[in-house]
Amino acid sequence: MSDFWIYFEVGMRHVLNLFSYDHVLFLIALSVPYVFKDWKKVLLLVSLFTVGHTLALLLSVYEIIVVKVDIIEFLIPITILITAFFHLFTAGKSAKNESISVIGVITLFFGIIHGLGFATYFKSIIGGASDSKLLPLLEFATGIEVAQIVVVLVSLIAAYCVQTLFRFSKRDWTLVMSSFVIGVVLPMIIESKIWIR
């Protein structure tokens, strides 16, 4: 049981890391247009991310897929940017007409990309025989899922407070926060190692 908490905590720290805030930025960009009544959609999107992340780690740990780290580190902020732009341009549209299929695919893709970015470090922590890697991977994924729910819950609480106390409209909140995420992520793209040849 103590092994569960080790990998669970690593999963939690992977998301709730102030020095690697790309994960939190994505979750903010993902959840910004939603309110508490949309909790099922938000939970589905968060779970899609976890599925993609876990699948990528699984493929990488068993060396089925290997990708250059520079490419992955470039794709992570690109996917955050796409998510933020998607919500920026769809702000104010009715939630009833809003399909999560496009953002769901982006979320799954981001999970896969982020999982590939974390694969090298994760392989170094688990080591061991190939049959002993699946359980730590699932324990790690559980930690990621819980941490993501915490981040999204904080994001929904912030949205509720701003929209209720300061009378921001849902559209204005989405525009401001999507623009904020874009402003933070653009320097990450510009400073990417991929541009250095």
C-alpha positions as CSV (number, residue, x, y, z in Angstrom):
1,M,0.0,0.0,0.0
2,S,2.9,2.4,0.6
3,D,4.0,2.0,-3.0
4,F,0.5,3.3,-4.0
5,W,1.0,6.5,-2.1
6,I,4.5,7.0,-3.6
7,Y,3.3,6.9,-7.2
8,F,0.0,8.7,-6.3
9,E,2.0,11.5,-4.8
10,V,4.4,11.7,-7.8
11,G,1.3,12.0,-10.0
12,M,-0.1,14.8,-7.8
13,R,3.2,16.7,-7.7
14,H,3.4,16.3,-11.5
15,V,0.3,18.5,-11.9
16,L,0.6,20.7,-8.9
17,N,4.2,21.9,-9.6
18,L,4.7,25.6,-9.7
19,F,7.9,25.3,-11.7
20,S,6.2,23.3,-14.4
21,Y,3.0,25.2,-14.8
22,D,2.1,24.2,-18.3
23,H,-0.3,21.5,-17.0
24,V,-2.1,24.1,-14.8
25,L,-2.3,26.5,-17.7
26,F,-3.9,23.9,-19.9
27,L,-6.4,23.0,-17.2
28,I,-7.3,26.7,-16.8
29,A,-7.7,27.1,-20.6
30,L,-9.8,23.9,-20.7
31,S,-12.2,24.8,-17.8
32,V,-12.5,28.5,-18.2
33,P,-15.8,28.6,-20.2
34,Y,-17.5,26.2,-17.8
35,V,-19.5,26.7,-14.5
36,F,-20.4,24.3,-11.7
37,K,-23.5,23.0,-13.5
38,D,-21.2,21.7,-16.3
39,W,-19.3,19.5,-13.9
40,K,-20.0,16.3,-16.0
41,K,-18.4,17.9,-19.1
42,V,-15.4,19.1,-17.2
43,L,-14.9,15.8,-15.5
44,L,-15.1,14.0,-18.8
45,L,-12.5,16.3,-20.3
46,V,-10.2,15.9,-17.4
47,S,-10.6,12.1,-17.6
48,L,-9.8,12.2,-21.4
49,F,-6.6,14.0,-20.5
50,T,-5.7,11.3,-18.0
51,V,-6.5,8.6,-20.5
52,G,-4.2,10.2,-23.1
53,H,-1.5,10.8,-20.6
54,T,-1.6,7.2,-19.3
55,L,-1.7,5.7,-22.8
56,A,1.3,7.7,-23.9
57,L,3.3,6.7,-20.7
58,L,2.3,3.1,-21.3
59,L,3.5,3.2,-24.9
60,S,6.7,4.9,-23.9
61,V,7.5,2.8,-20.8
62,Y,7.2,-0.4,-23.0
63,E,9.2,1.4,-25.7
64,I,6.5,1.1,-28.3
65,I,6.9,4.8,-29.2
66,V,9.8,7.1,-28.7
67,V,9.7,10.8,-29.6
68,K,12.3,13.6,-29.4
69,V,11.9,15.6,-26.2
70,D,12.4,19.0,-28.1
71,I,9.4,18.3,-30.3
72,I,7.2,17.3,-27.3
73,E,8.3,20.4,-25.3
74,F,7.3,22.5,-28.3
75,L,3.9,20.8,-28.8
76,I,2.8,21.2,-25.2
77,P,2.5,25.0,-25.3
78,I,1.1,24.8,-28.9
79,T,-1.8,22.6,-27.6
80,I,-2.4,25.0,-24.7
81,L,-2.5,27.9,-27.2
82,I,-5.0,26.0,-29.5
83,T,-7.3,25.4,-26.5
84,A,-7.1,29.0,-25.3
85,F,-7.8,30.3,-28.9
86,F,-10.7,27.9,-29.2
87,H,-12.4,29.3,-26.1
88,L,-11.4,32.8,-27.0
89,F,-13.3,32.6,-30.3
90,T,-16.2,30.6,-29.0
91,A,-16.7,32.8,-25.9
92,G,-20.4,33.7,-25.3
93,K,-21.9,30.8,-27.3
94,S,-24.6,28.9,-25.5
95,A,-23.3,25.9,-23.6
96,K,-26.3,23.9,-24.8
97,N,-25.1,24.2,-28.4
98,E,-21.5,23.6,-27.4
99,S,-20.0,20.3,-28.4
100,I,-17.1,19.0,-26.4
101,S,-16.0,16.8,-29.3
102,V,-13.4,19.3,-30.7
103,I,-12.1,20.2,-27.3
104,G,-12.3,16.5,-26.3
105,V,-9.9,15.6,-29.1
106,I,-7.6,18.4,-28.2
107,T,-7.6,17.3,-24.6
108,L,-6.9,13.7,-25.5
109,F,-4.1,14.8,-27.8
110,F,-2.6,17.1,-25.1
111,G,-2.7,14.2,-22.7
112,I,-0.8,12.0,-25.1
113,I,1.8,14.8,-25.8
114,H,2.2,15.6,-22.1
115,G,2.6,11.9,-21.3
116,L,5.3,11.5,-23.9
117,G,7.0,14.6,-22.4
118,F,7.0,13.0,-18.9
119,A,8.0,9.5,-20.1
120,T,11.7,9.7,-19.6
121,Y,11.5,10.9,-16.0
122,F,8.7,8.4,-15.3
123,K,10.8,5.5,-16.7
124,S,13.7,6.5,-14.4
125,I,11.5,6.4,-11.3
126,I,9.9,3.0,-11.9
127,G,12.7,1.0,-13.4
128,G,12.2,-2.8,-12.8
129,A,10.9,-5.5,-15.1
130,S,8.3,-4.8,-17.7
131,D,5.6,-6.7,-15.8
132,S,6.0,-4.5,-12.7
133,K,5.4,-1.2,-14.5
134,L,1.6,-1.3,-15.1
135,L,0.5,-0.9,-11.4
136,P,2.8,2.1,-10.7
137,L,1.5,3.6,-13.9
138,L,-2.1,3.3,-12.8
139,E,-1.3,4.7,-9.3
140,F,0.5,7.6,-11.0
141,A,-2.6,8.2,-13.2
142,T,-4.8,8.2,-10.2
143,G,-2.7,11.0,-8.6
144,I,-2.8,13.0,-11.9
145,E,-6.6,12.7,-12.0
146,V,-7.1,13.8,-8.4
147,A,-4.7,16.8,-8.9
148,Q,-6.5,17.8,-12.1
149,I,-9.8,17.7,-10.3
150,V,-8.4,20.0,-7.6
151,V,-7.1,22.5,-10.2
152,V,-10.4,22.5,-12.1
153,L,-12.3,22.9,-8.9
154,V,-10.2,25.9,-7.9
155,S,-10.7,27.3,-11.4
156,L,-14.5,26.9,-11.2
157,I,-14.6,28.5,-7.7
158,A,-12.6,31.5,-9.1
159,A,-15.0,31.8,-12.0
160,Y,-18.0,31.7,-9.7
161,C,-16.5,34.3,-7.4
162,V,-15.6,36.7,-10.2
163,Q,-18.9,36.2,-12.0
164,T,-21.0,36.6,-8.9
165,L,-19.1,39.1,-6.7
166,F,-17.7,41.3,-9.5
167,R,-20.5,40.7,-12.0
168,F,-18.3,39.5,-14.8
169,S,-20.3,37.8,-17.5
170,K,-19.3,34.3,-18.4
171,R,-18.2,35.6,-21.8
172,D,-16.0,38.3,-20.3
173,W,-14.4,35.8,-17.9
174,T,-13.7,33.4,-20.7
175,L,-12.2,36.2,-22.9
176,V,-10.0,37.5,-20.0
177,M,-8.7,34.2,-18.9
178,S,-8.2,32.8,-22.4
179,S,-6.2,36.0,-23.2
180,F,-4.2,35.6,-20.0
181,V,-3.3,32.0,-20.9
182,I,-2.3,33.0,-24.5
183,G,-0.1,35.8,-23.0
184,V,1.7,33.3,-20.7
185,V,2.1,30.6,-23.3
186,L,3.4,32.6,-26.2
187,P,6.8,33.2,-24.6
188,M,7.0,29.5,-24.0
189,I,6.6,28.9,-27.7
190,I,9.0,31.7,-28.7
191,E,11.7,30.5,-26.3
192,S,11.3,26.8,-27.3
193,K,14.6,24.9,-28.1
194,I,13.0,23.8,-31.4
195,W,14.0,27.1,-32.9
196,I,17.7,26.6,-32.1
197,R,19.4,24.7,-34.9
